């Protein structure tokens, strides 16, 4: 994952308290399957919360 995309993901998760907003999923991560989105959210929570 490119650094700028990783930074964007972290900012979205910071704003959503560890969860992507529905808008973020629709607009930016529509290509990701739901289990991948959950995996990213869970990893963020493990590391930062």
C-alpha positions as CSV (number, residue, x, y, z in Angstrom):
1,X,0.0,0.0,0.0
2,X,1.5,3.4,-0.9
3,X,2.4,5.7,2.0
4,X,-0.2,8.3,1.0
5,X,-3.0,5.7,0.9
6,X,-1.9,4.3,4.2
7,X,-1.9,7.8,5.8
8,X,-5.4,8.4,4.3
9,X,-6.7,5.1,5.8
10,X,-5.3,6.0,9.2
11,X,-6.9,9.5,9.1
12,X,-10.3,8.0,8.2
13,X,-10.0,5.4,11.0
14,X,-9.0,8.1,13.5
15,X,-12.1,10.2,12.6
16,X,-14.4,7.2,12.9
17,X,-12.9,5.8,16.1
18,X,-11.5,2.8,14.5
19,X,-14.2,2.2,11.9
20,X,-14.7,3.4,8.3
21,X,-17.8,5.5,7.7
22,X,-20.3,4.1,5.2
23,X,-19.4,7.0,2.9
24,X,-15.7,6.2,3.1
25,X,-16.4,2.6,2.2
26,X,-18.7,3.5,-0.7
27,X,-16.4,6.3,-2.1
28,X,-12.9,5.0,-1.5
29,X,-13.0,1.3,-0.6
30,X,-15.8,-0.1,-2.7
31,X,-13.4,-2.6,-4.4
32,X,-12.4,-4.1,-1.0
33,X,-14.5,-7.1,0.1
34,X,-16.2,-6.6,3.5
35,X,-13.9,-9.1,5.3
36,X,-10.9,-7.0,4.2
37,X,-12.4,-3.8,5.5
38,X,-13.1,-5.5,8.9
39,X,-9.6,-6.8,9.0
40,X,-8.1,-3.3,8.4
41,X,-10.4,-1.9,11.1
42,X,-9.5,-4.7,13.6
43,X,-5.8,-4.2,13.0
44,X,-6.1,-0.4,13.5
45,X,-7.9,-1.0,16.8
46,X,-5.2,-3.5,17.9
47,X,-2.4,-1.1,17.2
48,X,-3.9,2.3,18.1
49,X,-6.7,1.8,20.6
